[in-house]
Amino acid sequence: MMTHAARETPQPAVTAKPSARLERLLRLLERDPNNLALLGDLASIAFDEHALDLAAELLDRRAKLEPLPPILVNLKGVVEIARRNYSEAAAAFETLRVEGHDDAAVRFNLAWAKAMIGAYQEAADLLDDEAITASPRAPALKIQILHHLDRYDDALAAGEDLVKLYPDNRALMGALATLAIDAEKPELARAYAERAGDNPEGRAALGFLTLGEHDTGTALEIFEQVLAAQPDNPRAWVGKGLALLASGGTAAASEALDRGAELFGSHLGSWIASGWTHFVQKDYAKARASFDRAIALDPNFSEIHGGLAVLDIIEGNITSARRRTETALRLDKNSFGGALAKSLLLEGSGHPRAGQKVFDATLSMPAGLNGETIAQAIAAFSYGGPRRK
């Protein structure tokens, strides 16, 4: 049985300095640099002290002298997870499995590493019933992986079973709260979020639910609390941006949304929200850049084409605007951006010198079946990610 499990949540790869105790032990190593046992022990101590770079260096030194035994291959894997070198971590755990050390902890750690590099189906296959028992973080990871695979029904069903087994697992409740929001089940999301306690993911979900109830001040407080505990939480940054936008702070809102979008990386909704928020500030170049980031991720999502169509109208490029509008509405007849662009085209507001008129009309014009304005619709794209029609 391996002795190290992945840490509870992926943390920034910040390595600590060796403690005074570890420094004393390192001086012993200087007198006996090829001591295999000492190298392995010091690597384990360095990992426990979060001196990650030192742990990796010590393991590399030992591996050059003699192939690492299974317990140190496992240690190398968890060290690389902590350093956010997930491909290297996965390679270590795969080596263990090939060599016959295929226990629950190894499968969990390998699933974690696979999930971090986006190999979600492989990760899902690894998280069997036994692997889920290997770490308190495993149940939440199972839900998050299924969520990433867009297997909403499977994830909700799995969640019902896991909640019975782990009724006090706050990370699991936070993951389920996020899932339920994306699955458009707000009451279920609130129930899970309340059971998540101080779990950042659960709190972020509660913030979005509160924002949806138009309690902007409370929502902003929640997002700030999440960011104080977890400064790189992308959902909290997006939520903060939306709360600031609803409060009229568009400049600060765009900064927060951009931060969230960058942290998410491949999250369509946050880039779309960023694009519309820059548009509201009349920063059309940044708006287009955000929409371009989104379209590079998925050229088949309607709202991206709708947003670019509105920008084309602002800039007087009516031919492109018509083409993009048609694409947006073909992909989704209820597209917010597509409906907005179509309305503007019908008004004939696309003359190059009519940019201000277009801008004013856009901010107040209802679009889509629910009659929402831009400020009201941005949130629909930004939390869990827009759902394809």
Buried (B, 14 or more C-beta within 10 A) or exposed (E): EBEBBBBEEBEEEEBEEBBEEBEEBBEEBEEEEEBBEBBBBBBBBBBEBBBBEBBBBBBEBBBEEEEBEBBBBBBBBBBBBBBBBBEBBBBBBBBBBEEEBEBBBBBBBBBBBBBBEEBBEBBBEBBBEEBBBBBBBBBBBBBBBBBBBBBBEBBBEBBEEBBEEBEEBBBBBBBBBBBBBBBEBBEBBBBBBBBBEEBBBBBBBBBBBBBBEEBBEBBBBBBBBBBEEBEEBBBBBBBBBBBBBBBEBBEBBBBBBBBBBBBBEBBBBBBBBBBBBBBBEEBBEBBBBBBEBBBEEBEEBBBBBBBBBBBBBBBBBBEBBBBBBBBBBEBBEEBBBBBBBBBBBEBEBBEEEBBEBBBEBBEEBBBBEEEBBBBBBBBBBBBBBBBEE
